[in-house]
Amino acid sequence: MSAPYTIRQFQSTDWREYKAIRLEALQAEPAAFASSYAEQVLFADEHWQNRLGDANCAYFGLYYGDDLIGISGIMCDVHHEHEAELIASYITKEHRGKNLAHLFYQARIEWAKNKGIKRLIISHRDSNITSRQANQRAGFQYTHRVSRLWHDDNWEDNLYYELEL
């Protein structure tokens, strides 16, 4: 990995940039997400602004120089005060395979520790081998699986992992 890659947390004023890459992610990799492009393209601008302004969530942008090439997020669990879920990771195809996902893990784990989070949860579609490898490299341990219907109308297990902080 070279020096031009940086990561930073989005602020509410970054909503246009965040919205653009989130919609790109949903179009480019529809099978990887629990949400669909058709749903989220209809969201009002206020939704995107509120999402980035929510103190119980954080979204991070991965940059190559000045170009936004990836996103990822973390969301506190409203039912379990000291838990959070890692969500919505995406890196553009031309920058994959460079071990950049660890930057997302570092940023989200640091954010969680600063919030007093004690356990992180992450999940992925069973066929998403890249996600499995990345979360296991970050120290996550498998806990269980749940079968679900995805937006591409296929039933497949969603695998869950956790990391104690």
C-alpha positions as CSV (number, residue, x, y, z in Angstrom):
1,M,0.0,0.0,0.0
2,S,1.3,3.4,-0.8
3,A,1.0,6.8,0.9
4,P,-1.8,8.3,-1.3
5,Y,-4.5,6.2,0.5
6,T,-6.2,8.0,3.4
7,I,-9.3,7.6,5.4
8,R,-11.5,10.1,7.1
9,Q,-14.9,10.3,8.8
10,F,-17.6,12.0,6.8
11,Q,-19.2,15.1,8.3
12,S,-22.8,16.1,7.5
13,T,-21.6,18.6,4.9
14,D,-20.1,15.7,3.0
15,W,-23.5,14.2,2.2
16,R,-23.4,14.7,-1.6
17,E,-20.1,12.9,-1.8
18,Y,-21.3,10.1,0.5
19,K,-24.6,9.8,-1.4
20,A,-22.8,9.4,-4.7
21,I,-20.5,6.6,-3.7
22,R,-23.2,4.8,-1.6
23,L,-25.4,4.7,-4.7
24,E,-22.5,3.7,-6.8
25,A,-21.8,0.8,-4.4
26,L,-25.4,-0.3,-4.5
27,Q,-25.3,-0.4,-8.3
28,A,-21.9,-2.0,-8.6
29,E,-22.3,-4.7,-6.0
30,P,-26.1,-5.2,-5.4
31,A,-25.7,-8.7,-4.0
32,A,-23.4,-7.5,-1.2
33,F,-25.8,-5.1,0.6
34,A,-28.9,-5.5,2.6
35,S,-30.3,-2.3,1.0
36,S,-31.0,-1.7,-2.7
37,Y,-30.3,1.1,-5.1
38,A,-34.0,1.3,-6.0
39,E,-34.8,2.1,-2.4
40,Q,-32.0,4.5,-1.6
41,V,-32.0,6.5,-4.8
42,L,-35.4,7.8,-3.7
43,F,-34.1,9.1,-0.3
44,A,-34.5,12.9,0.1
45,D,-31.4,15.0,0.6
46,E,-32.3,15.4,4.3
47,H,-32.0,11.6,4.8
48,W,-28.4,11.7,3.6
49,Q,-27.6,14.7,5.7
50,N,-29.2,13.2,8.8
51,R,-27.4,9.9,8.3
52,L,-24.0,11.6,8.4
53,G,-25.1,13.9,11.3
54,D,-26.2,11.0,13.6
55,A,-24.0,10.7,16.7
56,N,-24.7,7.0,16.9
57,C,-23.2,6.3,13.5
58,A,-20.0,7.0,11.7
59,Y,-19.3,6.7,8.0
60,F,-15.8,6.8,6.6
61,G,-14.5,7.6,3.2
62,L,-11.4,6.0,1.7
63,Y,-9.5,8.3,-0.6
64,Y,-6.7,7.7,-3.2
65,G,-5.3,11.2,-3.3
66,D,-8.4,13.4,-3.7
67,D,-10.6,10.6,-5.2
68,L,-13.2,8.9,-3.0
69,I,-12.7,5.2,-3.7
70,G,-14.5,3.5,-0.8
71,I,-16.9,3.8,2.1
72,S,-17.7,2.0,5.3
73,G,-19.8,2.6,8.4
74,I,-20.5,1.7,12.0
75,M,-23.8,1.9,13.8
76,C,-24.4,1.7,17.5
77,D,-27.0,-0.9,18.6
78,V,-30.0,1.0,20.1
79,H,-31.0,-2.1,22.1
80,H,-27.5,-2.9,23.5
81,E,-25.6,0.1,24.8
82,H,-22.1,-1.3,24.4
83,E,-22.5,-2.9,21.0
84,A,-22.1,-1.6,17.4
85,E,-22.4,-3.1,14.0
86,L,-19.9,-2.6,11.1
87,I,-21.8,-1.9,7.9
88,A,-21.8,-0.9,4.3
89,S,-18.3,-1.4,3.2
90,Y,-17.3,-0.9,-0.5
91,I,-14.1,-0.3,-2.4
92,T,-14.1,0.4,-6.1
93,K,-12.8,-2.6,-8.2
94,E,-9.6,-1.0,-9.4
95,H,-8.4,-0.5,-5.8
96,R,-9.4,-4.0,-4.4
97,G,-6.8,-6.6,-3.5
98,K,-4.5,-4.1,-1.9
99,N,-5.4,-4.9,1.7
100,L,-7.1,-1.5,2.1
101,A,-10.0,-2.9,4.2
102,H,-7.8,-2.9,7.2
103,L,-8.0,0.9,7.1
104,F,-11.8,0.7,7.5
105,Y,-11.4,-1.7,10.4
106,Q,-8.9,0.5,12.2
107,A,-11.0,3.6,11.8
108,R,-14.2,1.9,13.0
109,I,-12.6,0.1,15.9
110,E,-11.0,3.4,17.1
111,W,-14.4,5.2,16.8
112,A,-16.1,2.4,18.7
113,K,-13.5,2.4,21.5
114,N,-13.9,6.2,21.8
115,K,-17.7,5.7,22.2
116,G,-17.2,3.0,24.9
117,I,-18.3,0.2,22.7
118,K,-17.3,-3.2,24.1
119,R,-18.4,-5.6,21.2
120,L,-18.5,-5.2,17.5
121,I,-20.8,-7.2,15.2
122,I,-20.3,-7.7,11.5
123,S,-22.1,-9.9,9.0
124,H,-21.9,-10.8,5.3
125,R,-23.6,-12.9,2.7
126,D,-22.2,-16.5,2.8
127,S,-20.8,-16.2,-0.7
128,N,-18.8,-13.0,0.1
129,I,-15.5,-14.7,0.6
130,T,-13.6,-11.3,0.5
131,S,-15.6,-10.0,3.4
132,R,-15.1,-13.2,5.4
133,Q,-11.3,-13.0,4.9
134,A,-11.1,-9.3,5.9
135,N,-13.1,-9.6,9.1
136,Q,-11.2,-12.7,10.2
137,R,-7.9,-10.9,9.5
138,A,-9.3,-8.1,11.8
139,G,-9.9,-10.7,14.6
140,F,-13.6,-11.3,14.3
141,Q,-14.9,-14.7,15.4
142,Y,-17.9,-16.5,13.8
143,T,-21.0,-16.7,15.9
144,H,-24.0,-17.9,13.8
145,R,-25.8,-17.8,10.5
146,V,-29.3,-16.7,9.5
147,S,-31.0,-17.6,6.2
148,R,-32.5,-14.6,4.4
149,L,-33.9,-13.4,1.1
150,W,-31.6,-10.9,-0.5
151,H,-32.5,-8.1,-2.9
152,D,-31.5,-10.3,-5.9
153,D,-34.4,-12.7,-4.9
154,N,-32.0,-15.4,-3.8
155,W,-32.0,-17.1,-0.4
156,E,-28.6,-17.3,1.2
157,D,-27.2,-17.4,4.7
158,N,-26.0,-14.2,6.3
159,L,-23.0,-15.1,8.5
160,Y,-22.4,-13.2,11.8
161,Y,-19.1,-12.5,13.6
162,E,-18.1,-10.5,16.7
163,L,-15.1,-8.9,18.2
164,E,-14.7,-8.1,21.9
165,L,-12.9,-4.8,22.4
